[in-house]
């Protein structure tokens, strides 16, 4: 009988016979035709008695005068002796009165299957039975953490490009080199990265770049430089960020990633650095039209020196301006762009500068005092749960239609973000502004 405690491998084979044969015929042929073939140390009858091999399982069916099926033999030998036993099975050429052929399909490593079960079960236990974060330990725990991150990765058709779960829905994306880079960014909560997979940039990337605000984020080596040059020639990118010299994106810490993204440079400077000619006029017109819905419309932040000569109404005065002009000149809702203030009061310039690159948001009351500070990813939830104590928000992120709708529902006075996203309809009660000059 099979000793399940000592089984290391299972030999899987396929058998065909030119005639009608049954299980006892196959088992008899295996024992009979291998007897003495490998010497007394590897005699199948003795090995089965001592538990070195388990019960021989045969599944066979007959149809049209021929028989076919499978053979499974558990083995507690090491891989070399198991391979010898498997090859001995292929020497069998007759089962009963019929000509037969046996072919080894594969040899299953039972221990590897058990290890995989341990990993899968551990992942399930962590997801279902633990409320806290994964323990910071070594070995198998790190493998489980890696598996959890892998589950967040999506693939963009038709090229099956590794990407974060928010790439298709986000107005701004990061283009990185490989799958490991996407994984590392996911580790720190950045879910809008997509990998090109090498210097041969696929058409899917070019199509994405024509619709979104794109930052190319590459390694600080020769390969990263080549990918940047390739992207500049085949795709419409807006910014370039590089890892420190000699370092890969997949090895960067959260602090290094934030610093690199804050130091990104506009594509115009990169074109000048690499002496690459700008995109043709025809192509620029096409990409400009396709990106027109998501290009940000920045406002100018007034400096102290400029303010003395400024005759435009203050932020509070703009709030009190009548809406007669908009009401008298209605335009189609799908084409209406969000109202953007021409100038921003000086009071929240320090907040914009402090939040730059932090992916955080500050919620203010009606006296311009900070109520609380949250991560941008939690902003929608915080606004939904607010009880009327929030009058406005300044945040390091993109002003999206979803955030704007929530702000209008909660009667906010203003939204100030880093960039302006794809806004189809803009409530008249909420001032929408961006902080880039």
C-alpha positions as CSV (number, residue, x, y, z in Angstrom):
1,X,0.0,0.0,0.0
2,X,1.1,3.6,-0.5
3,X,2.7,5.2,2.5
4,X,1.5,8.8,2.2
5,X,4.1,10.0,4.8
6,X,7.1,9.0,2.7
7,X,6.0,9.6,-0.9
8,X,8.2,12.1,-2.6
9,X,7.2,11.7,-6.3
10,X,4.4,10.2,-8.3
11,X,5.1,8.8,-11.8
12,X,2.3,9.5,-14.3
13,X,2.3,7.5,-17.5
14,X,-0.1,6.9,-20.4
15,X,-0.8,3.4,-21.9
16,X,-2.3,2.3,-25.2
17,X,-3.0,-1.3,-26.3
18,X,-4.0,-2.8,-29.7
19,X,-6.8,-4.9,-28.1
20,X,-9.0,-5.2,-25.1
21,X,-7.1,-5.2,-21.8
22,X,-8.1,-4.6,-18.2
23,X,-6.5,-3.3,-15.0
24,X,-5.2,-6.7,-13.8
25,X,-3.6,-7.3,-17.2
26,X,-1.7,-4.0,-17.0
27,X,-0.5,-4.5,-13.4
28,X,0.6,-8.0,-14.2
29,X,2.6,-6.8,-17.2
30,X,4.3,-4.1,-15.1
31,X,5.5,-6.6,-12.4
32,X,6.2,-9.4,-14.9
33,X,8.2,-7.5,-17.6
34,X,10.3,-5.4,-15.1
35,X,11.2,-8.4,-12.9
36,X,15.0,-8.8,-12.9
37,X,15.4,-5.9,-15.3
38,X,16.9,-3.5,-12.7
39,X,18.4,-6.1,-10.3
40,X,17.1,-7.2,-6.9
41,X,17.5,-3.7,-5.4
42,X,14.8,-2.2,-7.7
43,X,12.4,-5.2,-8.0
44,X,8.9,-3.7,-8.0
45,X,7.3,-6.5,-5.9
46,X,9.9,-6.2,-3.1
47,X,9.7,-2.4,-3.3
48,X,6.0,-2.5,-2.8
49,X,6.2,-4.9,0.1
50,X,8.7,-2.6,1.9
51,X,6.7,0.6,1.1
52,X,9.3,2.2,-1.2
53,X,6.6,2.4,-3.9
54,X,2.9,2.7,-3.3
55,X,-0.2,1.1,-4.9
56,X,-0.1,1.1,-8.7
57,X,-3.2,2.9,-9.9
58,X,-4.5,2.0,-13.4
59,X,-7.4,3.7,-15.1
60,X,-8.1,2.1,-18.5
61,X,-11.0,2.1,-21.0
62,X,-11.7,0.3,-24.2
63,X,-13.3,1.6,-27.4
64,X,-13.3,0.3,-31.0
65,X,-11.2,-2.7,-30.2
66,X,-8.4,-0.7,-28.6
67,X,-7.6,0.3,-25.0
68,X,-6.1,3.4,-23.5
69,X,-5.6,4.8,-20.0
70,X,-3.3,6.2,-17.3
71,X,-0.9,4.7,-14.8
72,X,0.2,6.3,-11.5
73,X,3.0,5.0,-9.2
74,X,3.9,6.7,-5.9
75,X,7.7,6.6,-5.1
76,X,9.6,7.4,-2.0
77,X,13.0,7.1,-3.8
78,X,15.1,10.2,-4.7
79,X,14.8,11.7,-8.2
80,X,17.5,9.5,-9.8
81,X,16.0,6.2,-8.7
82,X,12.5,7.4,-9.5
83,X,13.6,8.3,-13.0
84,X,15.1,4.8,-13.5
85,X,11.8,3.2,-12.4
86,X,9.9,5.5,-14.8
87,X,12.1,4.7,-17.8
88,X,11.7,0.9,-17.0
89,X,8.0,1.2,-17.5
90,X,8.6,2.3,-21.1
91,X,10.3,-1.0,-21.9
92,X,6.9,-2.8,-21.5
93,X,5.7,-3.7,-25.0
94,X,2.9,-6.2,-24.4
95,X,0.0,-6.5,-22.1
96,X,-1.7,-9.9,-22.1
97,X,-2.0,-10.9,-25.7
98,X,-1.9,-7.4,-27.0
99,X,0.8,-5.1,-28.2
100,X,1.0,-2.1,-25.9
101,X,3.0,1.1,-25.5
102,X,3.7,3.1,-22.3
103,X,4.8,6.7,-22.4
104,X,5.9,8.7,-19.3
105,X,3.8,11.9,-19.0
106,X,5.4,13.6,-16.1
107,X,6.8,13.0,-12.6
108,X,5.0,15.0,-9.9
109,X,7.0,16.4,-7.0
110,X,4.6,15.8,-4.1
111,X,6.6,18.0,-1.7
112,X,6.4,21.0,-4.2
113,X,2.6,20.5,-4.3
114,X,2.5,20.6,-0.5
115,X,4.6,23.7,-0.3
116,X,2.3,25.4,-2.8
117,X,-0.7,24.4,-0.7
118,X,1.0,25.9,2.4
119,X,1.6,29.2,0.6
120,X,-2.0,29.4,-0.8
121,X,-3.5,28.5,2.5
122,X,-1.4,31.0,4.4
123,X,-2.5,33.7,2.0
124,X,-6.1,32.8,2.6
125,X,-5.6,32.8,6.4
126,X,-4.0,36.3,6.3
127,X,-6.7,37.7,4.1
128,X,-9.6,36.2,6.2
129,X,-8.3,36.0,9.8
130,X,-6.0,39.0,10.3
131,X,-7.1,42.6,10.6
132,X,-3.6,44.1,10.9
133,X,-0.9,44.4,8.3
134,X,1.3,41.4,7.4
135,X,4.1,40.7,9.8
136,X,7.5,42.0,8.8
137,X,9.4,38.7,8.9
138,X,11.6,36.8,6.5
139,X,11.2,33.7,4.2
140,X,7.8,32.4,3.4
141,X,6.0,35.5,4.9
142,X,7.8,37.7,2.4
143,X,6.7,35.4,-0.4
144,X,3.1,35.7,0.7
145,X,3.3,39.5,0.8
146,X,4.7,39.4,-2.7
147,X,1.8,37.2,-3.8
148,X,-0.7,39.6,-2.4
149,X,0.9,42.5,-4.4
150,X,0.9,40.3,-7.5
151,X,-2.9,39.9,-7.2
152,X,-3.4,43.6,-7.6
153,X,-1.6,43.7,-11.0
154,X,-3.8,43.8,-14.0
155,X,-2.9,43.3,-17.6
156,X,-3.8,45.7,-20.4
157,X,-4.9,44.0,-23.7
158,X,-4.0,43.2,-26.4
159,X,-0.3,43.2,-25.4
160,X,-0.9,41.9,-21.8
161,X,1.1,44.8,-20.3
162,X,1.5,44.6,-16.5
163,X,-0.2,47.6,-14.9
164,X,-1.7,48.9,-11.7
165,X,-5.5,48.6,-11.1
166,X,-6.1,52.3,-11.7
167,X,-4.3,52.9,-15.0
168,X,-7.3,52.9,-17.2
169,X,-9.4,55.1,-14.9
170,X,-6.7,57.6,-13.9
171,X,-6.1,60.9,-15.7
172,X,-2.4,60.7,-15.1
173,X,-0.2,57.6,-15.4
174,X,3.4,56.5,-14.9
175,X,5.2,54.5,-17.6
176,X,7.9,52.2,-16.1
177,X,10.2,49.6,-17.6
178,X,9.0,46.2,-16.2
179,X,6.7,44.2,-14.0
180,X,9.0,44.4,-11.0
181,X,8.8,48.3,-11.2
182,X,5.0,48.1,-11.1
183,X,5.1,45.8,-8.1
184,X,7.4,48.1,-6.2
185,X,5.1,51.1,-6.8
186,X,2.1,49.0,-5.8
187,X,3.9,48.3,-2.5
188,X,3.8,52.0,-1.7
189,X,0.2,52.6,-2.9
190,X,0.9,53.9,-6.4
191,X,-1.6,52.1,-8.6
192,X,-1.5,54.0,-11.9
193,X,1.8,52.6,-13.3
194,X,2.1,50.5,-16.5
195,X,5.2,48.7,-17.8
196,X,6.4,48.9,-21.4
197,X,8.4,45.6,-21.1
198,X,11.5,46.7,-22.9
199,X,12.8,49.2,-25.5
200,X,10.3,48.0,-28.1
201,X,7.4,50.2,-27.0
202,X,4.0,48.5,-27.9
203,X,1.2,50.3,-29.6
204,X,-1.0,50.0,-26.5
205,X,1.4,52.4,-24.7
206,X,1.4,54.9,-27.5
207,X,-2.5,54.9,-27.4
208,X,-2.6,55.4,-23.6
209,X,-0.1,58.2,-23.8
210,X,-2.3,60.1,-26.3
211,X,-5.2,60.2,-23.8
212,X,-3.5,60.8,-20.5
213,X,-1.0,63.0,-18.7
214,X,2.1,60.8,-18.8
215,X,5.3,60.7,-16.7
216,X,8.0,58.3,-17.9
217,X,9.7,56.9,-14.8
218,X,12.8,54.8,-15.7
219,X,15.9,53.3,-14.1
220,X,19.0,55.4,-13.7
221,X,21.1,53.4,-16.2
222,X,21.7,53.1,-19.9
223,X,18.6,51.0,-20.5
224,X,16.4,53.6,-18.8
225,X,17.9,56.3,-21.1
226,X,17.2,54.2,-24.2
227,X,13.6,53.7,-23.2
228,X,13.1,57.4,-22.6
229,X,14.5,58.1,-26.2
230,X,12.2,55.4,-27.6
231,X,9.1,56.9,-25.8
232,X,10.0,60.4,-27.0
233,X,9.9,59.2,-30.6
234,X,6.8,57.0,-30.6
235,X,4.6,58.3,-27.8
236,X,3.2,61.6,-26.5
237,X,4.7,61.9,-22.9
238,X,4.6,65.0,-20.8
239,X,7.2,64.5,-18.1
240,X,10.3,62.4,-17.4
241,X,11.5,61.2,-14.0
242,X,14.6,59.1,-13.5
243,X,15.8,56.9,-10.7
244,X,19.2,57.9,-9.0
245,X,22.2,57.0,-11.1
246,X,22.8,53.2,-11.1
247,X,19.6,52.4,-9.3
248,X,16.5,50.6,-10.5
249,X,12.9,51.7,-9.8
250,X,12.1,48.2,-8.4
251,X,14.8,48.8,-5.7
252,X,13.8,52.3,-4.6
253,X,12.3,53.2,-1.3
254,X,9.2,55.3,-0.8
255,X,11.2,58.4,0.0
256,X,13.4,57.9,-3.1
257,X,10.3,57.4,-5.3
258,X,8.6,60.6,-4.0
259,X,11.8,62.6,-4.5
260,X,12.3,61.4,-8.0
261,X,8.7,62.2,-9.0
262,X,8.9,65.6,-7.5
263,X,12.1,66.3,-9.6
264,X,10.5,65.3,-12.9
265,X,11.2,67.6,-15.8
266,X,8.9,68.6,-18.7
267,X,9.3,66.8,-22.0
268,X,10.5,70.0,-23.8
269,X,13.7,70.0,-21.6
270,X,14.3,66.3,-22.3
271,X,14.0,66.9,-26.1
272,X,16.6,69.6,-25.8
273,X,18.9,67.4,-23.7
274,X,18.8,64.4,-26.2
275,X,18.8,66.7,-29.2
276,X,15.6,65.1,-30.5
277,X,13.4,67.0,-32.9
278,X,9.9,67.9,-31.5
279,X,6.9,66.0,-32.7
280,X,5.6,66.9,-36.2
281,X,2.9,69.6,-36.3
282,X,0.3,67.2,-37.6
283,X,0.9,64.7,-34.8
284,X,1.0,67.5,-32.2
285,X,-2.4,68.7,-33.3
286,X,-3.9,65.2,-33.1
287,X,-2.5,64.5,-29.6
288,X,-3.5,67.9,-28.4
289,X,-7.1,67.4,-29.4
290,X,-7.2,63.9,-27.8
291,X,-5.7,65.3,-24.5
292,X,-7.8,68.4,-24.4
293,X,-10.3,66.9,-21.9
294,X,-7.6,66.2,-19.3
295,X,-5.0,68.9,-19.7
296,X,-4.9,71.0,-16.6
297,X,-5.8,74.7,-16.7
298,X,-3.4,76.2,-14.2
299,X,-4.1,79.4,-12.2
300,X,-1.4,81.9,-11.3
301,X,-0.5,82.1,-7.6
302,X,-0.2,85.8,-6.8
303,X,3.0,86.9,-5.0
304,X,3.2,89.6,-2.4
305,X,4.8,92.0,-4.9
306,X,2.1,91.4,-7.5
307,X,-0.8,91.7,-5.2
308,X,-0.4,95.5,-4.7
309,X,-1.2,96.1,-8.4
310,X,-3.9,93.5,-8.6
311,X,-7.4,94.8,-9.3
312,X,-9.1,91.5,-9.8
313,X,-11.8,90.6,-7.1
314,X,-10.7,88.5,-4.1
315,X,-11.6,84.9,-3.7
316,X,-14.5,85.7,-1.3
317,X,-15.7,88.5,-3.6
318,X,-15.7,86.0,-6.5
319,X,-18.0,83.7,-4.6
320,X,-20.5,86.5,-4.3
321,X,-20.6,87.4,-8.0
322,X,-24.0,86.8,-9.6
323,X,-24.3,83.9,-12.1
324,X,-26.4,85.9,-14.5
325,X,-23.9,85.6,-17.3
326,X,-23.8,81.9,-17.2
327,X,-27.6,81.7,-16.9
328,X,-28.2,84.0,-19.8
329,X,-25.7,82.2,-22.1
330,X,-26.3,78.5,-21.5
331,X,-24.1,76.0,-23.3
332,X,-24.3,72.2,-23.8
333,X,-23.6,70.4,-20.6
334,X,-21.1,68.0,-22.2
335,X,-19.0,70.9,-23.5
336,X,-19.1,73.1,-20.3
337,X,-15.8,73.4,-18.6
338,X,-15.4,73.8,-14.9
339,X,-15.2,77.3,-13.6
340,X,-11.6,78.2,-12.8
341,X,-10.6,81.3,-10.9
342,X,-8.3,83.6,-12.6
343,X,-6.3,84.2,-9.4
344,X,-5.8,82.5,-6.1
345,X,-5.7,84.4,-2.8
346,X,-2.3,84.5,-1.2
347,X,-3.5,82.7,2.0
348,X,-3.3,79.1,0.7
349,X,0.0,79.4,-1.3
350,X,1.9,77.9,1.7
351,X,-0.5,75.0,1.8
352,X,0.0,74.2,-1.9
353,X,3.8,74.3,-1.5
354,X,3.7,72.1,1.7
355,X,1.5,69.5,0.0
356,X,3.5,69.3,-3.2
357,X,4.6,65.7,-3.7
358,X,3.0,64.4,-0.5
359,X,-0.2,62.9,-2.1
360,X,-2.1,64.4,0.9
361,X,-5.1,66.7,1.3
362,X,-6.0,69.4,3.8
363,X,-9.6,70.0,4.7
364,X,-10.5,73.6,5.8
365,X,-13.4,75.1,7.7
366,X,-15.1,78.4,6.7
367,X,-12.5,80.4,8.7
368,X,-9.7,78.9,6.6
369,X,-8.4,76.8,9.5
370,X,-7.2,73.2,8.9
371,X,-9.8,70.7,10.1
372,X,-7.7,67.6,9.3
373,X,-5.1,66.2,6.9
374,X,-5.7,62.9,5.0
375,X,-4.2,60.9,2.2
376,X,-5.5,61.8,-1.3
377,X,-6.7,58.2,-1.7
378,X,-9.0,58.6,1.3
379,X,-10.3,62.1,0.3
380,X,-13.6,60.9,-1.2
381,X,-14.4,58.8,1.8
382,X,-13.6,61.7,4.2
383,X,-15.8,64.1,2.3
384,X,-18.7,61.7,2.3
385,X,-18.4,61.2,6.0
386,X,-18.0,64.9,6.8
387,X,-20.8,66.5,8.8
388,X,-20.8,70.1,7.4
389,X,-17.5,71.1,9.1
390,X,-15.6,71.2,5.8
391,X,-15.8,74.3,3.6
392,X,-13.0,73.6,1.2
393,X,-10.1,71.3,0.2
394,X,-6.5,71.8,-1.0
395,X,-4.9,68.6,-2.1
396,X,-1.9,67.2,-4.1
397,X,-3.9,65.3,-6.8
398,X,-6.2,65.6,-9.8
399,X,-9.6,67.3,-9.5
400,X,-11.8,64.5,-10.9
401,X,-15.5,64.5,-11.7
402,X,-16.2,62.2,-8.7
403,X,-14.5,64.5,-6.2
404,X,-16.2,67.5,-7.7
405,X,-19.7,65.8,-7.4
406,X,-19.0,64.9,-3.7
407,X,-17.9,68.4,-3.0
408,X,-21.1,69.8,-4.5
409,X,-23.2,67.4,-2.5
410,X,-21.5,68.5,0.7
411,X,-21.8,72.2,-0.1
412,X,-18.1,72.9,-0.3
413,X,-17.0,76.4,-1.4
414,X,-13.8,75.5,-3.3
415,X,-11.5,72.7,-4.5
416,X,-7.9,73.3,-5.2
417,X,-5.9,70.5,-6.7
418,X,-2.6,70.0,-8.5
419,X,-4.2,69.3,-11.9
420,X,-7.6,69.4,-13.5
421,X,-9.0,66.1,-14.8
422,X,-11.7,65.1,-17.2
423,X,-14.6,67.3,-16.0
424,X,-17.9,66.9,-18.0
425,X,-20.1,69.0,-15.7
426,X,-19.1,71.6,-13.1
427,X,-21.5,72.7,-10.3
428,X,-21.7,76.5,-10.1
429,X,-21.6,76.4,-6.3
430,X,-18.0,75.0,-6.1
431,X,-14.9,77.0,-7.1
432,X,-12.4,74.8,-9.0
433,X,-8.8,75.8,-9.1
434,X,-5.4,74.3,-9.8
435,X,-2.1,75.3,-8.3
436,X,0.4,74.9,-11.2
437,X,1.7,78.0,-12.9
